[in-house]
Amino acid sequence: MKPARLLRVAAGLIVLLGMAAVGVVLIPPYAANWKLQRYLNELIEDPATASQQPEMVRAKVLGKATSLGLPLRSEDIQVAPWKNAVRIDALYVVHVDIAGYTVDLHFRPAAGGT
């Protein structure tokens, strides 16, 4: 192999490894948010949720977020009646450090009220 071609292949492998490393760091927060979103959808689909107090629904959401390791606080969860159901909105930020650089991932899972 020619040295120039070898250098291009090595540079390509380095870029791919870097992208894989970034993916390994970024995928877990997105996966946890996806699980929280699925949970919110399940809560909304349960008819019993509409008859529960907002504080009870908020506590359920907070418990699920805590079990997923998400930095969600009670005051970041909004539970509001919507017609004969309920709407749940949440907002939280996950700080991710990538090689000395901090990335803030903003998540807004929501369900109901459509």
C-alpha atoms as one frame of an Amber mdcrd trajectory, in Angstrom:
protein
   0.000   0.000   0.000   1.208   3.515  -0.760   1.973   5.741   2.246  -0.654
   8.330   1.212  -3.364   5.673   1.022  -2.276   4.196   4.355  -2.469   7.656
   5.921  -6.036   8.172   4.589  -7.137   4.785   5.909  -5.616   5.521   9.331
  -7.289   8.961   9.426 -10.616   7.388   8.475 -10.314   4.809  11.243  -9.486
   7.512  13.782 -12.576   9.497  12.743 -14.778   6.380  12.987 -13.394   5.525
  16.424 -14.014   9.099  17.574 -17.596   8.978  16.343 -18.119   5.643  18.081
 -16.746   7.076  21.341 -19.092  10.066  21.127 -21.984   7.706  20.416 -21.160
   5.599  23.472 -21.395   8.735  25.628 -24.496  10.248  24.002 -26.709   7.213
  23.458 -27.523   6.436  27.148 -29.252   9.794  27.889 -31.300   9.501  24.700
 -32.254   5.904  25.532 -33.321   6.902  29.062 -35.410   9.781  27.667 -37.046
   7.365  25.221 -37.958   5.063  28.140 -39.414   8.003  30.078 -41.435   9.057
  27.025 -42.827   5.527  26.689 -43.786   5.598  30.370 -45.590   8.932  29.932
 -47.496   7.498  26.970 -48.507   4.475  29.073 -49.706   6.766  31.881 -51.837
   8.775  29.474 -53.358   5.630  27.960 -54.388   4.378  31.417 -57.910   5.733
  32.119 -57.215   5.724  35.861 -54.559   8.435  35.440 -57.171  11.080  34.579
 -58.885  10.608  37.947 -55.675  10.883  39.992 -54.479  14.043  41.667 -51.746
  15.913  39.741 -49.357  15.429  42.679 -49.807  11.655  42.452 -49.121  11.623
  38.698 -46.114  13.909  39.229 -44.767  11.538  41.898 -45.107   8.575  39.514
 -43.239  10.399  36.761 -40.547  11.530  39.188 -40.142   7.976  40.501 -39.699
   6.622  36.982 -37.206   9.360  36.094 -35.239   8.636  39.257 -35.143   4.921
  38.474 -33.759   5.796  35.022 -31.107   8.062  36.554 -32.511  11.225  34.980
 -31.990  14.628  36.658 -35.692  15.483  36.665 -37.073  17.500  39.580 -40.661
  17.688  40.756 -40.970  21.340  39.751 -39.897  20.421  36.189 -43.007  18.250
  35.707 -46.296  19.867  34.708 -49.513  17.890  35.043 -52.665  19.566  33.746
 -56.205  18.364  33.058 -57.024  18.117  29.351 -60.644  17.462  28.410 -61.395
  14.047  29.999 -57.727  13.140  30.396 -54.475  14.693  31.551 -51.454  16.285
  29.889 -47.944  15.690  31.219 -44.975  17.875  30.259 -41.453  17.664  31.595
 -38.235  19.530  30.957 -34.756  18.540  32.051 -31.135  18.953  31.023 -28.467
  16.259  31.014 -24.843  17.433  31.162 -22.497  15.168  29.198 -18.716  15.541
  29.246 -16.946  14.568  26.038 -13.165  14.849  26.152 -13.178  17.986  28.296
 -16.133  19.562  26.479 -19.544  19.724  28.160 -22.674  19.246  26.099 -26.084
  20.117  27.536 -28.816  17.883  26.159 -32.273  19.408  26.612 -35.157  16.942
  26.772 -38.885  17.728  26.735 -40.904  14.530  27.030 -44.648  15.126  26.904
 -47.851  13.138  26.517 -51.561  13.802  26.242 -53.538  16.736  25.018 -53.360
  15.965  21.333
